[in-house]
Amino acid sequence: MRKNHWASRALLFLLSLFLIFGTLSACSTVIDNDPKNDEDPIDDPIVDPVDDPVEEVIKVEDLTYFPKDPEEPIIDVKKLNFDSLSNRFIFREFSSGVTLYASTAPGKPAKLPSKTLASILINPSISNPTTPFVDPVPVYSNGHRTAFVQKGGDEKRWFAIVENNSNTKKLVWQVSEHPFNNADSNWKNPAGLLGSGELEAQTKEFTIDFRNMYGLRVNRIVSRVFTGLSMIQGDYLNPKQVVFYVRVIGLDENDKPIGNPGYGLEILYGDRLTQSSSSSIPFVLLYDLLSTEKQGNPMFTGEFQNTLVKNTEIHYQPKEKSPWHFRPEGYPKTTDTFLIQVTRIKPDSSLDGWRYPTGLIYQKEIKKGSELFANLPTTSYSIPIDFSKMTNTSTNVFYIRFVALSPGSVPGTVKANYSKVVKVNYGDSKSEITYFVPPEVKKIDANIPQVKLVEYEPIQWEYFDWMYWYEVVRQPTFKEYFSFIPPEQVPLGSELVPGYEVGTVIRFTPPSEQDESWIKEAWDAVSDYFSDIVSFVAKVTNWVSKAYADAKVGLAKFVAQNLPLIPDKWRDDLQKELEKLIDYGLVTLGIPPTLPNFDDLTKMGTDYLAATALTQLGLPDTDFNMDTIKDLGKGISKELNQSASSGSSPNPLNWTFVRPYSKALYRPAYMHIEITNNTKEVTAPGVLEGRIHRTLAQSEMADGNKMTLSASFGGTKYFELFLPVKNVVIPRLVPGQTMLVPIYLTEYTGHAYPFHSKTVSQNEFLSMYNNLDYFEFDFKINYELPNAQEYSKQLKLSQDFAYEYKTDQSNIYFKIQPYDRYIP
C-alpha cells in the first residue's frame, strides 16, 4: 500500500509540476567531474502555469544527499577493514552442495576424503619389493593445482565427491578450459566448456579422461608441432602446460543448483616443468655410469670376462663394428624416465641442462613400463650404444651420460639427476685421438625480447557502500529520469536533464528525517533493492556477463568480416574462434569478465589481447599484421567500453543512463610488464609464470598474527598471497615493436594450499596482505626456442663450432609490502 500511495502522490505531483518545479537532483547525490567545483546549480526550465485541479500539492525539494568526493578514500586505501566483508562484490567464499577432490597421482586412491581430516597432499611413495623403484601413492586432495596429468602418460584421473547437502537429487560434472563463473546464470553451458556428464546423487567417485579434453582444446587453439631429429627421442625442449577447470554441481529435485555452482578445481595437464632449486648454492651429487671394460658384449664368467666397471674415459674403435655397453647405478628410486645423452661438448649439470645440452647429437628415451626400464636394475643387464652411427669422420670425441627424471615435489614439475660423464675417444688409432680438440663453444644471442617491470599496483578496495555509486554514461531526458512514471505523462519528457552530463557521479543515500520530498517515499523501495547484497551482486554479474558477451560477439564479428585474405567461407568459423581466443586472452591476463569495470581493466592490454588472438590463429608475423593488431586493439577497447557503458546496469530506479562508478569498485592488484623487440628479427614467443610467496623465519613466530596464520595451516611457514600466475602467453614481436602486458593477480581465497586441505578464507587472505610485511614476486618467461645449434644454422654460422645461448629466459623479481605501489 505504501508504494501505491507513493505512486499516486508522484502522479499528482506531475500534474501540478508547473507550480512547484524546482532544481533537479535525482534520488541521489550528483557530483561534478571536478569535485571541487561548487558552482550554483542550474535552474530548471520555466513552464507556463496552468490551473491545477488537484487539491493536494506535493512539494518537490532540491534533493541533496551530502556529496562525497570520489577522490576521498572511503576506506583505508591500503588495508581493507575486516568489518566490511559482508558487502564485498568479490567474495570467493561460498556455499556449495558438494566438495570436490582430485587424485594427486594416477590410480584410484585407497581412501575417500574426509570433511574433518586433512588429506596428505605431499605424495608419499610406496616401494615395490621386486624392483628398486617406488611409485607415488594417489590420495585425494582439494588443494590448488595439486593434481597433474602428464600428457602421454596415464591421462585418466579419479575424483571424489563429499556431499554438503542431503537434498541432492543429481550431480553434474563439468570440465572447462576457462575459469568458471560462480554466479553465472548460464551454469549449464559456461564459456569454454569441453565436457560434462551426469552422475547419480549417491556417487562418491568417478573418473575423467583428459586425453579427450586436450584433443578438444588443441582443435580450438593452434599448438606447436615439434619436428625433432631422428636420433633424438623425446621433446623436452619447450615444455608446455594448460589448466583444466573441473567442478561438480549438486542439483535439487527441480534441477536447480544447491548453493553456488562453484569455481572448480584447477587440474594441470601437459609436460613437466623443471622444479626450481630450493638452494641458492647449487650442489649436484652424480650417480655412477658403469661401462664395459672394453668394446663388445659384457661377459661375467669364463676366461675372457668383460664386466661393467667405473670408467671415466674409453676408446671406441669403429673397425671393431660392435657397440659399447652401459648401465646406470645409484640413481634415485623415484626415477620414472631415463635419458641417454651423447654430446660433442661435455654437458653441464644445471637445472635445465638436460633439456637440450650443447652439442647434443643422440638421445634415447627409456620410460617406466618399458622392458628396457624394467631390466635396468639387473646387475648383469646393460644397454649397447653404437657410436659409429653418430659421426661421418674418422676421429671424434663424444661425451655420454644418463639423466634420471623423477616427479618434483611441486605437482607438474620434474627433477633431473645426472650420472657421471664418460668421455668417448672415437677412432681406430689412439695417437690420432690424443691430438683431437673438441669444437670450441660459442655463445650467441637468443631471439628474445627485452623485458622489464613497469609497475606494481596494489588492490583498489571497493568503497564500503560501492553498490550506491553510479556514473552517468548518457545524459538522460526527463522521461528517462522519471522512469517510474509513464513517459507520456512527463512534461518536457524529451528534453535533457541539466546537471546530468556524461561522467557525472551519483550516490544513492538515505534522505534526512526533515526531507519531505518524493525520494523519502521511494526510499523503502531503494533500500529493499540493496538489502539482499547476494541477489544484487548476482544481478550485476549477469549484466556484466551479458555486456561482455555482446562486446565479444560484436568485436569478433567485425574482425572476422574485415580481415583481408580470408576466404568468405571461413569467416563464420573464424568469428567463433576469435570469440574463444578473446576469452583465452582475458583468462591469460587474469581478468574475470564478471567485474563491472571489466572494460577499464581490459583497455590496458588491448594490444596484447589482439596479438595473442591473431598469433594463436596462426597469422604470419608481418608489419601488416602488426598494424592489424593495433587496429584490433583499438576495436577491442571501443567495443568493451560501449558494452560496459550501455546504461543497462542494475539500479533501484531502472535508469538506463548509468553504470556502476568505476572508482568505487574493486580492482585487483596488477603488474605492468613491458616487452620490446630491439632485434632485427621477429622474436620467439614465450610463456610467463610466477608466484607471490613468503617464507617466515622462526624468529617471526613471536608475532601473534604470524603465529595464528601458521597454526591455521598446520604450522607451515610458507604462504602464497595470490594464485600462481601460469600460461601467460608472450606473443611474437616484430623489430622495433613494444607491447605492454598487464597481469592481474587473483586473491588466494576460496582455494586450499597444495600442502593443506583447509580453504584460505577472506580474513586469512587479509591477514596475510596486511600483516606479513613483505612478499617476494618471482616471475620468469621461458621462450619457445630451437636448440642453439639449429638456430646457428639459420644464422648461417660456421658449423665448426658448438653453440649455446647467452640466456634463454627472462626474469622479474622484486620484494615489497603488497599494499604498496612499486615502480622500479
Sequence and secondary structure as in RCSB ss.txt:
>XXXX:A:sequence
MRKNHWASRALLFLLSLFLIFGTLSACSTVIDNDPKNDEDPIDDPIVDPVDDPVEEVIKVEDLTYFPKDPEEPII
DVKKLNFDSLSNRFIFREFSSGVTLYASTAPGKPAKLPSKTLASILINPSISNPTTPFVDPVPVYSNGHRTAFVQ
KGGDEKRWFAIVENNSNTKKLVWQVSEHPFNNADSNWKNPAGLLGSGELEAQTKEFTIDFRNMYGLRVNRIVSRV
FTGLSMIQGDYLNPKQVVFYVRVIGLDENDKPIGNPGYGLEILYGDRLTQSSSSSIPFVLLYDLLSTEKQGNPMF
TGEFQNTLVKNTEIHYQPKEKSPWHFRPEGYPKTTDTFLIQVTRIKPDSSLDGWRYPTGLIYQKEIKKGSELFAN
LPTTSYSIPIDFSKMTNTSTNVFYIRFVALSPGSVPGTVKANYSKVVKVNYGDSKSEITYFVPPEVKKIDANIPQ
VKLVEYEPIQWEYFDWMYWYEVVRQPTFKEYFSFIPPEQVPLGSELVPGYEVGTVIRFTPPSEQDESWIKEAWDA
VSDYFSDIVSFVAKVTNWVSKAYADAKVGLAKFVAQNLPLIPDKWRDDLQKELEKLIDYGLVTLGIPPTLPNFDD
LTKMGTDYLAATALTQLGLPDTDFNMDTIKDLGKGISKELNQSASSGSSPNPLNWTFVRPYSKALYRPAYMHIEI
TNNTKEVTAPGVLEGRIHRTLAQSEMADGNKMTLSASFGGTKYFELFLPVKNVVIPRLVPGQTMLVPIYLTEYTG
HAYPFHSKTVSQNEFLSMYNNLDYFEFDFKINYELPNAQEYSKQLKLSQDFAYEYKTDQSNIYFKIQPYDRYIP
>XXXX:A:secstr
 HHHHHHHHHHHHHHTHHHH      SSEEE SSTT                  S              TTS SS
 SSS  GGGGGG SS     BSEEEEEESSSS  SS   SSS    S  EEE TTSS EEE   EE BTT EEEE
TTS  EEEEEEEES TT  EEEEEEESS   TT TTTTS TTEEEEEEEETT  EEEEEHHHHHHHHHHHS    
    TTB S  SS  EEEEEEEEEEE TTS BSB     EEEEEES EE   S SS     BEEEEESSSS  B 
SSSS B EE  SEEEE GGG   EEEEEES  TT  EEEEEEESS     TTTTTS TTEEEEEEEETTSHHHHH
TTSTT  EEE GGGG SSS EEEEEEEEEEEE SSTTEEEEEEB  EEEEESS HHHHHT     EEEE  S  E
EEEEEEE  B   TTGGGEEEESS  BHHHHTTTS GGGSTTTTSB TT  TT EEE     TT  SHHHHHHHH
HHHHHH HHHHHHHHHHHHHHHHHHHHHHHHHHHHHH TT  GGGHHHHHHHHHHHHHHHHHHHT  TTSTTHHH
HHGGGHHHHHHHHHHHTT    HHHHHHHHHHHHHHHHHHHHHHTSSB   TT  SSEEE GGGS B  EEEEEE
E  SSS    EEEEEEEEEE  GGGGGSHHHHHHHHHTTT  EEESB  EEEEEE    TT EEEEEEE  BS S
SB TT  SB  HHHHHHHHHHS  EEEEEEEEE    HHHHHHHTT  TTSEEEES  EEEEEEEE TTS B  
